[in-house]
Amino acid sequence: MGTIMCFSTNGSENPTKAVLPFLNANGAVEAGHEPTITLFGDAVVLMKESVANAVVGVGWPPLKDLMATTIANKTPIYV
């Protein structure tokens, strides 16, 4: 088991890239690792509920669903 840091600077202006740290972290938990997420720059707006509810990346689940899984997994999110 390893520790993985997933970080992003992409916010609502690029929804497809904005969901990637949450996808990575959720996949890492499924693989038995201990991820953390770090958001900085434009990515910090993703923590606002109204923004998270509106972000849907192309070909990915909505951010609100990914965040729900991330929170259920108790993955730390640093902003």
C-alpha positions as CSV (number, residue, x, y, z in Angstrom):
1,M,0.0,0.0,0.0
2,G,1.3,3.4,-0.9
3,T,0.5,7.0,-0.2
4,I,-0.5,9.1,-3.2
5,M,-1.0,12.9,-3.5
6,C,-3.4,14.0,-6.2
7,F,-3.2,17.7,-7.0
8,S,-4.9,20.1,-9.3
9,T,-5.0,23.7,-10.4
10,N,-8.0,23.2,-12.7
11,G,-11.3,24.6,-11.6
12,S,-14.7,25.0,-13.2
13,E,-13.3,26.6,-16.3
14,N,-11.9,23.2,-17.3
15,P,-14.4,20.6,-15.9
16,T,-12.8,17.6,-17.6
17,K,-9.4,18.2,-15.9
18,A,-11.1,19.4,-12.7
19,V,-12.5,16.0,-11.9
20,L,-9.2,14.1,-12.4
21,P,-7.8,14.3,-8.8
22,F,-11.1,12.9,-7.5
23,L,-11.1,10.1,-10.1
24,N,-7.4,9.3,-9.2
25,A,-8.0,9.4,-5.5
26,N,-11.1,7.2,-5.7
27,G,-9.3,4.7,-7.9
28,A,-6.3,4.7,-5.5
29,V,-8.6,3.8,-2.6
30,E,-10.0,0.9,-4.6
31,A,-6.5,-0.3,-5.3
32,G,-5.7,-0.3,-1.6
33,H,-3.7,2.9,-1.4
34,E,-4.0,6.0,0.8
35,P,-4.5,9.1,-1.3
36,T,-4.8,12.8,-0.4
37,I,-6.1,15.6,-2.7
38,T,-4.6,19.0,-2.8
39,L,-6.4,21.8,-4.6
40,F,-4.8,25.2,-5.3
41,G,-5.2,28.1,-7.6
42,D,-8.4,28.0,-9.7
43,A,-9.2,24.5,-8.3
44,V,-10.2,25.9,-4.8
45,V,-13.6,26.9,-6.2
46,L,-14.5,23.3,-6.6
47,M,-15.1,23.1,-2.9
48,K,-18.1,25.4,-3.1
49,E,-21.2,23.2,-3.2
50,S,-22.8,25.3,-6.0
51,V,-19.7,24.9,-8.2
52,A,-19.3,21.2,-7.4
53,N,-22.9,20.5,-8.4
54,A,-22.4,22.2,-11.8
55,V,-19.1,20.6,-12.8
56,V,-19.4,17.7,-15.2
57,G,-16.3,16.6,-17.2
58,V,-16.6,15.1,-20.6
59,G,-16.9,11.4,-20.3
60,W,-16.8,11.4,-16.5
61,P,-19.3,11.2,-13.7
62,P,-20.4,14.6,-12.3
63,L,-18.1,16.1,-9.7
64,K,-20.7,16.0,-7.0
65,D,-20.9,12.1,-7.3
66,L,-17.1,11.8,-7.3
67,M,-16.8,14.0,-4.3
68,A,-19.4,12.0,-2.4
69,T,-17.3,8.9,-3.0
70,T,-14.2,10.7,-2.0
71,I,-15.8,11.9,1.3
72,A,-17.2,8.4,2.0
73,N,-13.7,7.1,1.5
74,K,-12.5,9.6,4.1
75,T,-9.8,10.9,1.7
76,P,-8.3,14.1,3.0
77,I,-8.8,17.2,0.8
78,Y,-6.4,20.1,1.3
79,V,-7.3,23.6,-0.1
